[in-house]
C-alpha cells in the first residue's frame, strides 16, 4: 500500500508540473494569437485577409494532429532544446504546442461573440485599437477565457496521460509501466482515480471562478 501511495504521489506531482507549465506556455502563445486572429478577421477591428488566412491555416494544421503523432514529430526539436526527448520536462514542449491552437480558437470565438456595439461605443469615445483590445475586448471575454482555459487544462491532463506511452512520465506513464506491463491492476486503478479527481476539481474550480468574474461585472 505504501508503495502504491509513493508511486501515485510522485506521478501526480509529475503530471501537475507538466499540466501547469504547458498550460502557462500555451496561454502565453495562444492568447495573443487568438486576439490577432480576431482583430485581423473579417469582423475584426483591423481586417487583414492574408495574415488572418495564414494564421488560421497554421492553427488548423496544428489542431488536426493527434497528440501522440505530434509528440513523435516534435522529438527532434525537443531533443535539440532540452538534450532529451522523454521525461516530464521534455513532454511540456509538445503539450504546449498541442494546446496553444486550442486556446487561440477559444479566445477568437469568445471575441467574435462580443456585441459589436461595444466596440462601436469605444471607437466613438476616441479609443485606439490597442485601447479597445486591452480595455474593452479582454475584460469582456474573461469569463469565457476562464472556461476555455479550464477545458484546456482538462485536455492537457488527457494528453499528459497519453504521453506516458512514449515515456513522458506522470500518471499515464505509471499506469502503463506499472499497471499494464507489470499487471498491477491496483496501480492502474489508483492512477485512473487520481486523474478523474483531478479533472473534477479543476472543472469545479474553473466554473466557480468564471461565475465569480461574471458576478463582479
C-alpha positions as a Markdown table, in Angstrom:
| # | Residue | x | y | z |
|---|---|---|---|---|
| 1 | Unk | 0.0 | 0.0 | 0.0 |
| 2 | Unk | 2.8 | 2.4 | 0.9 |
| 3 | Unk | 4.5 | 1.6 | -2.4 |
| 4 | Unk | 1.3 | 2.5 | -4.3 |
| 5 | Unk | 0.9 | 5.8 | -2.4 |
| 6 | Unk | 4.5 | 6.7 | -3.1 |
| 7 | Unk | 4.3 | 5.8 | -6.8 |
| 8 | Unk | 1.0 | 7.6 | -7.3 |
| 9 | Unk | 2.1 | 10.6 | -5.3 |
| 10 | Unk | 5.3 | 11.1 | -7.4 |
| 11 | Unk | 3.5 | 10.6 | -10.7 |
| 12 | Unk | 0.8 | 13.0 | -9.6 |
| 13 | Unk | 3.4 | 15.7 | -8.9 |
| 14 | Unk | 4.9 | 15.0 | -12.4 |
| 15 | Unk | 1.5 | 15.3 | -14.0 |
| 16 | Unk | 0.8 | 18.6 | -12.2 |
| 17 | Unk | 4.2 | 20.0 | -13.3 |
| 18 | Unk | 3.5 | 19.1 | -16.9 |
| 19 | Unk | 0.0 | 20.4 | -16.9 |
| 20 | Unk | 0.9 | 23.7 | -15.1 |
| 21 | Unk | 3.8 | 24.7 | -17.3 |
| 22 | Unk | 2.2 | 23.5 | -20.5 |
| 23 | Unk | -1.0 | 25.5 | -19.6 |
| 24 | Unk | 1.2 | 28.6 | -18.9 |
| 25 | Unk | 3.1 | 28.4 | -22.2 |
| 26 | Unk | 0.0 | 27.5 | -24.2 |
| 27 | Unk | -1.8 | 30.6 | -22.9 |
| 28 | Unk | 1.2 | 32.8 | -23.4 |
| 29 | Unk | 1.3 | 31.6 | -27.1 |
| 30 | Unk | -2.4 | 31.1 | -27.7 |
| 31 | Unk | -4.0 | 34.2 | -26.1 |
| 32 | Unk | -2.3 | 36.8 | -28.3 |
| 33 | Unk | -2.7 | 34.5 | -31.3 |
| 34 | Unk | -6.4 | 34.3 | -30.6 |
| 35 | Unk | -6.7 | 38.1 | -30.3 |
| 36 | Unk | -4.7 | 38.5 | -33.5 |
| 37 | Unk | -7.0 | 36.1 | -35.3 |
| 38 | Unk | -10.0 | 38.1 | -34.2 |
| 39 | Unk | -8.7 | 41.6 | -34.9 |
| 40 | Unk | -7.4 | 40.6 | -38.4 |
| 41 | Unk | -10.6 | 38.7 | -39.2 |
| 42 | Unk | -13.5 | 39.9 | -41.4 |
| 43 | Unk | -15.3 | 41.3 | -38.4 |
| 44 | Unk | -12.2 | 42.4 | -36.5 |
| 45 | Unk | -11.0 | 46.0 | -35.8 |
| 46 | Unk | -8.0 | 45.7 | -38.2 |
| 47 | Unk | -9.0 | 43.3 | -41.0 |
| 48 | Unk | -6.0 | 41.8 | -42.8 |
| 49 | Unk | -7.2 | 38.9 | -45.1 |
| 50 | Unk | -3.9 | 37.4 | -46.0 |
| 51 | Unk | -2.4 | 37.4 | -42.5 |
| 52 | Unk | -5.6 | 36.1 | -41.0 |
| 53 | Unk | -5.7 | 33.3 | -43.6 |
| 54 | Unk | -2.1 | 32.2 | -42.9 |
| 55 | Unk | -2.6 | 32.3 | -39.1 |
| 56 | Unk | -5.9 | 30.4 | -39.4 |
| 57 | Unk | -4.3 | 27.6 | -41.5 |
| 58 | Unk | -1.4 | 27.2 | -39.1 |
| 59 | Unk | -3.8 | 26.9 | -36.2 |
| 60 | Unk | -5.9 | 24.4 | -38.1 |
| 61 | Unk | -3.0 | 22.3 | -39.1 |
| 62 | Unk | -1.6 | 22.1 | -35.6 |
| 63 | Unk | -5.1 | 21.3 | -34.2 |
| 64 | Unk | -5.6 | 18.4 | -36.7 |
| 65 | Unk | -2.5 | 16.5 | -35.4 |
| 66 | Unk | -3.3 | 13.7 | -33.0 |
| 67 | Unk | -1.2 | 14.4 | -29.9 |
| 68 | Unk | 0.8 | 11.1 | -30.0 |
| 69 | Unk | 1.8 | 11.8 | -33.6 |
| 70 | Unk | 2.6 | 15.5 | -32.8 |
| 71 | Unk | 4.8 | 14.3 | -29.9 |
| 72 | Unk | 6.7 | 12.0 | -32.2 |
| 73 | Unk | 7.1 | 14.7 | -34.9 |
| 74 | Unk | 8.5 | 17.1 | -32.3 |
| 75 | Unk | 11.0 | 14.7 | -30.8 |
| 76 | Unk | 14.0 | 16.1 | -32.7 |
| 77 | Unk | 13.1 | 19.7 | -31.7 |
| 78 | Unk | 12.5 | 18.6 | -28.1 |
| 79 | Unk | 15.9 | 16.9 | -28.0 |
| 80 | Unk | 17.6 | 19.9 | -29.6 |
| 81 | Unk | 16.2 | 22.2 | -26.9 |
| 82 | Unk | 16.5 | 20.1 | -23.8 |
| 83 | Unk | 19.0 | 17.5 | -24.8 |
| 84 | Unk | 16.5 | 14.7 | -24.3 |
| 85 | Unk | 13.2 | 13.6 | -25.8 |
| 86 | Unk | 11.5 | 11.8 | -22.9 |
| 87 | Unk | 10.6 | 12.6 | -19.4 |
| 88 | Unk | 8.4 | 15.2 | -17.6 |
| 89 | Unk | 10.3 | 18.3 | -18.8 |
| 90 | Unk | 10.5 | 17.1 | -22.4 |
| 91 | Unk | 6.8 | 16.5 | -22.5 |
| 92 | Unk | 6.0 | 20.1 | -21.7 |
| 93 | Unk | 7.1 | 21.3 | -25.2 |
| 94 | Unk | 4.7 | 19.1 | -27.3 |
| 95 | Unk | 1.9 | 19.6 | -24.7 |
| 96 | Unk | 2.3 | 23.4 | -25.0 |
| 97 | Unk | 2.3 | 23.3 | -28.8 |
| 98 | Unk | -0.7 | 21.0 | -28.9 |
| 99 | Unk | -2.8 | 23.2 | -26.6 |
| 100 | Unk | -1.8 | 26.6 | -27.9 |
| 101 | Unk | -4.0 | 26.4 | -31.1 |
| 102 | Unk | -7.0 | 25.3 | -29.0 |
| 103 | Unk | -6.5 | 28.3 | -26.7 |
| 104 | Unk | -6.2 | 30.5 | -29.7 |
| 105 | Unk | -9.6 | 29.3 | -31.1 |
| 106 | Unk | -11.3 | 29.6 | -27.8 |
| 107 | Unk | -10.1 | 33.3 | -27.5 |
| 108 | Unk | -11.1 | 34.1 | -31.1 |
| 109 | Unk | -14.6 | 32.5 | -30.7 |
| 110 | Unk | -15.1 | 34.4 | -27.4 |
| 111 | Unk | -14.2 | 37.7 | -29.0 |
| 112 | Unk | -16.4 | 37.1 | -32.0 |
| 113 | Unk | -19.4 | 36.7 | -29.6 |
| 114 | Unk | -18.9 | 40.2 | -28.2 |
| 115 | Unk | -21.6 | 42.7 | -29.2 |
| 116 | Unk | -20.2 | 44.9 | -32.0 |
| 117 | Unk | -22.0 | 47.8 | -30.3 |
| 118 | Unk | -19.4 | 47.7 | -27.5 |
| 119 | Unk | -16.6 | 48.2 | -30.0 |
| 120 | Unk | -18.5 | 51.0 | -31.8 |
| 121 | Unk | -19.1 | 52.8 | -28.5 |
| 122 | Unk | -15.4 | 52.5 | -27.6 |
| 123 | Unk | -14.5 | 54.0 | -31.0 |
| 124 | Unk | -17.0 | 56.8 | -30.6 |
| 125 | Unk | -15.2 | 57.8 | -27.3 |
| 126 | Unk | -11.9 | 58.0 | -29.2 |
| 127 | Unk | -10.3 | 54.8 | -28.1 |
| 128 | Unk | -7.4 | 53.5 | -30.2 |
| 129 | Unk | -7.2 | 49.9 | -31.5 |
| 130 | Unk | -4.8 | 48.9 | -28.7 |
| 131 | Unk | -7.1 | 50.5 | -26.0 |
| 132 | Unk | -10.1 | 48.7 | -27.5 |
| 133 | Unk | -8.2 | 45.4 | -27.2 |
| 134 | Unk | -7.0 | 45.6 | -23.6 |
| 135 | Unk | -9.7 | 47.9 | -22.1 |
| 136 | Unk | -12.8 | 46.5 | -23.9 |
| 137 | Unk | -12.2 | 43.2 | -25.6 |
| 138 | Unk | -10.1 | 41.4 | -23.0 |
| 139 | Unk | -12.3 | 42.3 | -19.9 |
| 140 | Unk | -15.4 | 41.3 | -21.9 |
| 141 | Unk | -14.2 | 37.8 | -22.6 |
| 142 | Unk | -12.7 | 36.9 | -19.2 |
| 143 | Unk | -15.5 | 34.5 | -18.1 |
| 144 | Unk | -15.3 | 32.7 | -21.5 |
| 145 | Unk | -11.5 | 32.7 | -21.3 |
| 146 | Unk | -11.6 | 31.1 | -17.8 |
| 147 | Unk | -14.0 | 28.4 | -19.1 |
| 148 | Unk | -11.8 | 27.9 | -22.1 |
| 149 | Unk | -8.6 | 27.6 | -20.1 |
| 150 | Unk | -10.4 | 25.1 | -17.8 |
| 151 | Unk | -11.2 | 22.9 | -20.8 |
| 152 | Unk | -7.6 | 23.3 | -22.0 |
| 153 | Unk | -6.2 | 22.1 | -18.6 |
| 154 | Unk | -8.6 | 19.1 | -18.7 |
| 155 | Unk | -7.4 | 18.3 | -22.3 |
| 156 | Unk | -3.8 | 18.6 | -21.2 |
| 157 | Unk | -4.4 | 16.1 | -18.4 |
| 158 | Unk | -5.7 | 13.7 | -21.0 |
| 159 | Unk | -2.7 | 14.5 | -23.3 |
| 160 | Unk | -0.2 | 14.1 | -20.5 |
| 161 | Unk | -1.7 | 10.6 | -19.8 |
| 162 | Unk | -1.2 | 9.7 | -23.5 |
| 163 | Unk | 2.4 | 11.0 | -23.3 |
| 164 | Unk | 3.0 | 8.1 | -20.9 |
| 165 | Unk | 3.0 | 5.8 | -23.9 |
| 166 | Unk | 6.3 | 7.5 | -25.0 |
| 167 | Unk | 7.9 | 7.7 | -21.6 |
| 168 | Unk | 6.5 | 11.1 | -20.8 |
| 169 | Unk | 6.2 | 10.5 | -17.1 |
| 170 | Unk | 3.3 | 11.2 | -14.9 |
| 171 | Unk | 0.2 | 9.2 | -14.2 |
| 172 | Unk | -0.1 | 7.9 | -17.7 |
| 173 | Unk | 3.4 | 6.5 | -17.6 |
| 174 | Unk | 2.7 | 4.9 | -14.2 |
| 175 | Unk | -0.5 | 3.3 | -15.5 |
| 176 | Unk | 1.3 | 1.8 | -18.5 |
| 177 | Unk | 4.6 | 0.8 | -17.0 |
| 178 | Unk | 3.4 | -0.5 | -13.6 |
| 179 | Unk | -0.2 | -1.1 | -14.2 |
| 180 | Unk | -0.4 | -2.6 | -17.6 |
| 181 | Unk | 3.1 | -4.0 | -18.4 |
| 182 | Unk | 3.6 | -5.4 | -14.8 |
| 183 | Unk | -0.1 | -6.5 | -14.5 |
| 184 | Unk | -0.6 | -4.3 | -11.4 |
| 185 | Unk | -4.3 | -3.6 | -11.7 |
| 186 | Unk | -4.3 | -1.8 | -8.3 |
| 187 | Unk | -1.7 | 0.7 | -9.6 |
| 188 | Unk | -3.6 | 1.3 | -12.8 |
| 189 | Unk | -6.9 | 1.9 | -10.9 |
| 190 | Unk | -5.2 | 4.2 | -8.5 |
| 191 | Unk | -3.8 | 6.3 | -11.3 |
| 192 | Unk | -7.2 | 6.5 | -13.1 |
| 193 | Unk | -8.9 | 7.6 | -9.9 |
| 194 | Unk | -6.4 | 10.4 | -9.3 |
| 195 | Unk | -6.9 | 11.6 | -12.9 |
| 196 | Unk | -10.7 | 11.6 | -12.5 |
| 197 | Unk | -10.5 | 13.5 | -9.3 |
| 198 | Unk | -8.0 | 16.0 | -10.8 |
| 199 | Unk | -10.4 | 16.7 | -13.7 |
| 200 | Unk | -13.4 | 17.1 | -11.4 |
| 201 | Unk | -11.6 | 19.5 | -9.1 |
| 202 | Unk | -10.3 | 21.6 | -12.0 |
| 203 | Unk | -13.7 | 21.8 | -13.6 |
| 204 | Unk | -15.3 | 22.8 | -10.3 |
| 205 | Unk | -12.7 | 25.5 | -9.7 |
| 206 | Unk | -13.0 | 26.8 | -13.2 |
| 207 | Unk | -16.7 | 27.0 | -13.1 |
| 208 | Unk | -16.7 | 28.8 | -9.7 |
| 209 | Unk | -14.0 | 31.3 | -10.9 |
| 210 | Unk | -16.0 | 32.1 | -14.1 |
| 211 | Unk | -19.2 | 32.7 | -12.1 |
| 212 | Unk | -17.3 | 35.0 | -9.7 |
| 213 | Unk | -16.0 | 37.1 | -12.6 |
| 214 | Unk | -19.5 | 37.4 | -14.0 |
| 215 | Unk | -20.9 | 38.5 | -10.7 |
| 216 | Unk | -18.3 | 41.2 | -10.3 |
| 217 | Unk | -19.1 | 42.9 | -13.5 |
